[in-house]
Amino acid sequence: MELVANPSLIFMDEPTTGMDSVTATKIMTIVRNLTKRERTIILTIHQPNAEIFKMMDQLMILVLGRVAYFVPLFPPLIGPREICS
């Protein structure tokens, strides 16, 4: 329902919790496709598999509510294998 209003910013708290790897990857593919429609998505995710991790643009790690680490990951939609070759 929330996407009906076409928000430019979406917060998601653990959208893949309790899902098997295949389902989690399908959900995150849908989430990734939303970013192609000029939406910013901020989410928390614990222990993403490699395929899901490659879908991310930036990584932020918080410690006690403060930013401890913040970096761009791979060039958009390119995984580490392509960068190293």
C-alpha positions in Angstrom: 0.0 0.0 0.0 2.8 2.5 0.8 4.2 2.3 -2.7 0.9 3.6 -4.2 2.0 7.2 -3.2 5.2 6.7 -5.2 7.6 7.8 -2.4 11.1 9.0 -3.3 12.5 7.6 -0.1 11.8 4.1 1.4 13.0 2.7 4.7 13.0 -1.1 5.1 13.8 -2.9 8.3 15.1 -6.4 7.5 12.9 -7.1 4.5 14.4 -10.6 4.1 14.2 -11.9 7.7 12.9 -15.5 7.9 13.2 -16.1 4.1 15.2 -18.7 2.4 18.1 -17.6 0.2 16.1 -17.9 -3.1 13.1 -15.9 -1.8 15.4 -13.3 -0.2 17.2 -12.8 -3.5 13.9 -12.4 -5.4 12.7 -9.8 -2.9 15.9 -7.9 -3.1 15.8 -8.0 -6.9 12.4 -6.3 -6.7 13.8 -3.8 -4.2 16.8 -3.1 -6.5 14.5 -2.5 -9.4 12.7 0.2 -7.4 15.9 2.2 -7.3 15.9 2.3 -11.1 12.7 4.4 -10.8 14.5 7.3 -9.0 13.8 6.0 -5.5 16.2 5.9 -2.6 16.0 2.9 -0.4 17.6 2.6 3.0 17.5 -0.8 4.6 18.9 -2.9 7.3 19.9 -6.5 6.4 21.8 -9.1 8.4 24.1 -11.5 6.7 23.1 -11.0 3.0 24.4 -13.7 0.6 26.9 -12.7 -2.0 24.3 -12.2 -4.7 22.3 -9.8 -2.5 25.4 -8.0 -1.4 26.3 -7.2 -5.0 23.0 -5.4 -5.4 24.0 -2.8 -2.8 25.4 0.6 -3.8 26.7 1.8 -0.5 27.5 0.2 2.9 27.1 2.0 6.3 28.0 0.3 9.6 26.7 2.0 12.7 28.2 1.4 16.2 26.2 2.7 19.1 24.2 4.9 16.7 27.2 6.5 15.1 28.7 6.0 11.7 31.7 3.8 12.0 32.2 2.9 8.3 30.6 4.3 5.1 31.8 3.5 1.6 30.5 3.1 -1.9 30.6 -0.6 -2.8 30.9 -1.7 -6.4 30.1 0.4 -9.4 26.3 0.2 -9.8 25.1 -3.2 -10.9 28.7 -4.5 -11.3 29.9 -7.2 -9.0 33.5 -7.7 -7.7 34.3 -10.3 -10.3 33.9 -7.8 -13.1 36.0 -5.2 -11.4 38.9 -7.6 -10.8 39.1 -8.9 -14.4 
